[in-house]
Amino acid sequence: MKRKHFVILALSIAMALSCKANAEDHVPLKLVATIPLPGLHDGDFDHFAADVDGHRLFLTGEENNKFLVFDSSTNQLIRTLDNVAAPHSLLFRKDLKKLFIVAGDASAVQVYDSDNYKLLGDIKVSIDADSIAYDPATHYLYVVNGGREAHTPYSLITVIDTDNSKKLRDIKINTDHVEAIVPEKSGPRMFCNLTDKNAVLVINRKTSAVLATWPLPAGYKLNVAMAFDEPDHRLFVAARKPGRLFVLNSDTGKVIASLPAVGMVDDMSYDAKHKRIYLAGDGALDVFEQKDPDHYALLAKVPGAFRAKTGIFVPDLNRYYLAVPHHENKDAEIRVYEVQP
């Protein structure tokens, strides 16, 4: 009997170890590289952009006033542009060989040659320019600016023709804090996070008409990040206080799902191939699984870092990049993850 019990116990332990190893082998994100960034002081990063064909990754060092360029093949820092005044969002136009960088403290969208990184000019906007959205059909860039820092009760979404580097018009939004904006591809709507109102605004980006306002459930504040699963009509919105992921029907605004999430989320990506949602926040990188358009679950909570809230999923590379700022004498770095099936 004792020998039998020993064998059963040994088999149980072996099975448990096997299950643990199997679970570890099937984490959704596998860390494959770390890019050190010495020389930066404390301060947030803001947004990434990718040049897949050129093997480049771009990152704005908002509070270091730097624009960073990486080689995505070798995972090395290859260029730094200094003295970019609080860079936030950016757009890379491969066909034009241009970079459009939102410089918040310069109250401008600065246009650079993407080959030699020379400043070609700028397009003036209001102070505190930050988030952007791009319409590839019209080549229009939509830039959030104004509001709190401009001391106005309204914000602006400035429409820029990137073919001609020319401002076309302003869309006035009656709130002083707008964060992420996301356009749909199949129509003229654009979704806007009204962060101070804890709501989502839907506008017609062609006519500037307000189509709807969808309040988030009570008790959740600072909706900053947003992502969109357009084929399934699902809009993903992250609140910071407390951390929460909301899934909205993008036709009606109805909340389909609501799940606890990491706080201080600044970037969110939707992975259509693997049916996942990545939320970069303070201390963790949450990975949610989309079981179907109506059902979601937390798949993994990947250890993050202090204010490591800037990330991007690049489908063509099957990579997720997380920017970790300098903190407590620890150098800043970029963590490179390979997405696992």
C-alpha positions in Angstrom: 0.0 0.0 0.0 2.8 2.4 0.9 4.5 1.7 -2.5 1.2 2.3 -4.3 0.7 5.6 -2.5 4.2 6.7 -3.3 3.7 5.9 -7.0 0.4 7.8 -7.0 2.0 10.8 -5.2 5.0 10.8 -7.6 2.6 10.7 -10.6 0.6 13.6 -9.2 3.6 15.7 -8.7 4.9 15.0 -12.2 1.5 15.9 -13.6 1.4 19.1 -11.7 4.9 20.1 -12.8 4.0 19.2 -16.4 0.9 21.3 -16.2 2.9 24.2 -14.7 5.5 24.0 -17.4 2.9 23.7 -20.1 1.1 26.8 -18.8 4.4 28.7 -18.7 5.2 27.6 -22.2 1.9 29.0 -23.4 2.0 32.5 -22.0 0.5 34.9 -24.6 3.6 37.1 -24.6 7.2 35.8 -24.5 10.0 38.3 -23.7 12.6 37.9 -26.4 14.7 41.1 -26.1 15.3 44.2 -24.0 16.7 47.4 -25.5 18.5 49.5 -22.8 18.0 53.3 -22.9 20.7 54.8 -20.7 20.9 58.5 -20.3 17.2 59.3 -20.0 15.8 60.9 -16.8 12.5 60.1 -15.1 9.5 60.9 -17.3 6.8 59.2 -19.4 7.0 58.0 -22.9 3.9 58.5 -24.9 3.4 56.6 -28.2 5.0 54.2 -30.7 4.7 53.9 -34.5 6.2 51.3 -36.8 7.9 51.3 -40.2 7.6 47.6 -40.9 9.3 47.6 -44.4 12.1 49.8 -43.2 12.6 47.8 -40.0 12.2 50.8 -37.8 10.3 51.5 -34.6 9.6 55.1 -33.5 9.0 56.2 -29.9 8.2 59.6 -28.4 10.0 60.4 -25.2 7.5 63.0 -24.0 9.1 64.2 -20.8 12.7 63.8 -22.1 11.9 65.9 -25.2 13.3 63.2 -27.4 12.3 61.2 -30.5 13.8 57.7 -30.6 14.3 55.4 -33.5 15.0 51.7 -33.2 16.1 48.9 -35.6 13.3 46.3 -35.2 15.6 43.6 -36.7 18.5 44.1 -34.3 16.6 45.6 -31.4 19.0 48.5 -31.2 18.6 52.2 -30.7 19.9 53.8 -34.0 18.9 57.5 -33.8 17.8 60.1 -31.2 16.3 63.5 -32.1 16.8 65.9 -29.2 14.9 69.0 -28.2 11.5 67.9 -29.7 9.2 69.9 -27.4 7.1 67.3 -25.6 6.5 64.8 -28.4 3.3 62.9 -28.2 1.7 61.0 -31.1 3.2 60.4 -34.5 2.3 59.3 -38.0 4.7 57.7 -40.5 3.8 58.2 -44.2 5.9 55.7 -46.0 4.9 56.9 -49.5 5.9 60.5 -48.7 8.9 59.5 -46.6 7.7 61.8 -43.9 7.1 61.8 -40.2 4.4 63.9 -38.6 5.2 64.4 -34.9 2.8 66.1 -32.5 5.0 68.4 -30.4 2.7 69.5 -27.6 4.8 72.3 -26.1 5.5 73.7 -29.5 1.8 73.8 -30.3 2.6 72.2 -33.7 2.7 69.1 -35.8 6.3 69.0 -36.9 7.0 67.4 -40.3 10.3 65.5 -40.7 12.1 63.8 -43.6 11.9 60.1 -42.5 15.2 59.3 -44.2 17.5 62.0 -42.8 15.3 63.2 -40.0 15.6 66.9 -41.1 12.8 69.2 -40.0 10.8 70.2 -43.1 8.2 72.5 -41.5 5.4 72.6 -39.0 1.6 73.0 -38.9 0.4 75.2 -36.1 -2.3 74.0 -33.7 -3.3 75.0 -30.2 -1.3 74.2 -27.0 -1.4 70.7 -25.5 -1.7 68.9 -28.8 -1.7 65.2 -28.1 -3.7 62.3 -29.5 -4.2 61.6 -33.2 -6.2 59.5 -35.6 -5.4 58.9 -39.3 -7.8 58.2 -42.2 -5.8 56.3 -44.9 -8.6 56.9 -47.4 -8.4 60.7 -47.3 -4.9 61.0 -45.9 -6.3 63.3 -43.2 -4.7 63.5 -39.8 -7.0 64.4 -36.8 -5.1 66.0 -33.9 -6.6 66.6 -30.4 -5.4 70.0 -29.0 -6.6 72.9 -26.8 -8.8 72.4 -23.7 -7.2 72.5 -20.3 -3.8 73.9 -21.1 -5.4 76.5 -23.4 -7.8 77.5 -20.6 -10.8 77.0 -22.8 -14.0 75.0 -21.9 -13.7 73.3 -25.3 -11.2 71.2 -27.1 -10.3 71.1 -30.8 -9.8 68.2 -33.2 -7.7 69.8 -36.0 -8.0 68.2 -39.5 -4.7 68.2 -41.4 -4.2 67.2 -45.0 -0.9 65.3 -44.8 -0.5 65.2 -48.6 0.1 69.0 -48.5 1.0 69.5 -44.8 -1.9 71.9 -44.5 -4.4 72.6 -41.8 -8.0 72.3 -43.2 -10.3 73.1 -40.2 -11.1 72.6 -36.6 -13.8 70.4 -35.0 -15.0 72.0 -31.8 -15.7 69.5 -28.9 -17.5 70.9 -25.9 -15.2 69.5 -23.2 -11.8 70.5 -22.0 -10.3 67.0 -22.0 -10.3 64.7 -25.0 -8.0 61.7 -25.2 -8.0 58.8 -27.7 -9.9 59.2 -31.0 -10.7 56.3 -33.3 -12.2 56.6 -36.8 -14.2 53.8 -38.4 -13.1 52.7 -41.9 -16.5 51.7 -43.2 -18.1 55.1 -42.6 -17.7 58.7 -41.4 -18.0 58.2 -37.7 -15.2 58.9 -35.2 -15.3 57.8 -31.5 -13.8 60.3 -29.0 -13.0 59.7 -25.3 -14.5 62.6 -23.3 -12.2 62.0 -20.4 -13.5 64.7 -18.1 -17.1 63.5 -18.7 -16.4 59.8 -18.4 -18.2 59.3 -21.7 -17.6 58.4 -25.4 -18.6 61.0 -28.0 -19.5 59.9 -31.5 -19.2 62.5 -34.3 -19.4 62.6 -38.1 -15.8 63.5 -38.9 -16.9 64.9 -42.3 -19.6 67.2 -41.1 -18.5 67.7 -37.5 -22.0 66.8 -36.4 -22.5 65.1 -33.0 -24.2 61.8 -33.4 -24.3 60.4 -29.9 -22.8 60.6 -26.4 -22.4 57.3 -24.5 -21.8 57.7 -20.7 -19.7 55.0 -19.1 -21.1 53.2 -16.0 -21.0 55.3 -12.8 -17.9 55.1 -10.6 -15.3 54.8 -13.4 -13.2 57.8 -14.4 -10.5 58.9 -16.7 -11.2 56.9 -19.9 -8.1 57.5 -21.8 -7.2 54.5 -24.1 -9.4 53.1 -26.8 -9.3 50.3 -29.5 -11.8 49.1 -32.1 -12.9 45.7 -33.5 -14.8 47.1 -36.4 -15.9 43.8 -38.1 -17.6 42.7 -34.8 -18.9 46.2 -33.9 -17.0 46.3 -30.6 -15.4 49.4 -29.1 -12.9 48.9 -26.3 -12.5 51.6 -23.7 -10.2 51.6 -20.7 -10.9 53.6 -17.5 -8.0 54.5 -15.2 -9.8 55.0 -11.8 -10.4 52.3 -11.0 -8.8 50.3 -13.8 -11.5 48.8 -16.0 -12.0 47.5 -19.5 -15.4 48.2 -21.1 -16.6 46.6 -24.3 -19.3 48.7 -26.1 -21.5 47.9 -29.0 -20.2 50.4 -31.5 -23.6 50.8 -33.1 -25.6 51.5 -29.9 -23.1 52.3 -27.1 -24.5 49.5 -25.0 -21.9 48.1 -22.5 -21.5 44.4 -23.5 -18.8 43.5 -21.0 -17.0 45.1 -18.1 -13.8 43.6 -16.5 -11.3 44.7 -13.9 -8.0 45.8 -15.5 -4.7 47.5 -14.7 -4.8 51.2 -13.9 -3.3 54.2 -15.6 -3.7 52.6 -19.1 -2.5 54.9 -21.8 -2.2 52.5 -24.8 -4.5 49.7 -25.9 -4.1 47.4 -28.9 -6.5 44.9 -30.5 -5.0 41.8 -32.0 -7.5 40.6 -34.6 -5.6 37.4 -35.5 -5.3 36.1 -31.9 -8.5 37.8 -30.7 -6.7 39.5 -27.8 -6.6 43.0 -26.3 -3.4 44.4 -24.8 -3.6 47.0 -22.1 -0.4 48.7 -20.9 -0.7 50.3 -17.5 1.1 51.0 -14.3 2.9 47.9 -13.1 1.3 45.4 -15.5 0.5 44.5 -19.0 -3.0 42.9 -19.2 -3.9 40.5 -21.9 -7.6 39.8 -22.4 -9.0 37.1 -24.6 -12.0 37.7 -26.8 -13.9 34.4 -26.7 -16.5 35.9 -29.0 -17.9 39.4 -29.5 -19.9 39.2 -26.3 -17.5 37.3 -24.0 -14.1 38.3 -22.6 -11.7 37.0 -20.0 -8.3 38.0 -18.6 -5.8 35.7 -20.2 -2.6 36.9 -18.5 -1.2 39.7 -16.3 2.3 40.2 -17.5 4.6 42.0 -15.0 5.2 45.5 -16.1 6.9 48.4 -14.4 6.4 51.9 -12.9 4.3 54.0 -15.3 5.1 51.5 -18.2 1.9 52.5 -19.9 3.1 53.0 -23.5 2.9 50.0 -25.8 2.2 48.9 -29.3 1.2 45.6 -31.1 2.7 45.3 -34.5 0.8 42.5 -36.4 3.3 42.2 -39.3 6.1 41.5 -36.9 4.1 39.5 -34.4 5.6 41.6 -31.7 4.4 43.7 -28.8 6.7 46.5 -27.6 6.5 48.0 -24.1 8.3 51.2 -23.1 9.6 51.3 -19.5 10.6 54.7 -18.2 13.6 55.5 -16.0 12.7 55.1 -12.3 14.7 54.9 -9.1 18.1 54.7 -10.7 16.9 52.0 -13.1 17.6 52.9 -16.8 14.7 53.1 -19.2 14.2 50.2 -21.6 12.1 48.7 -24.3 10.8 45.2 -23.7 10.2 43.2 -26.9 7.6 40.4 -26.7 6.8 37.7 -29.2 3.1 37.0 -29.4 2.4 33.3 -28.7 -0.4 31.3 -30.3 
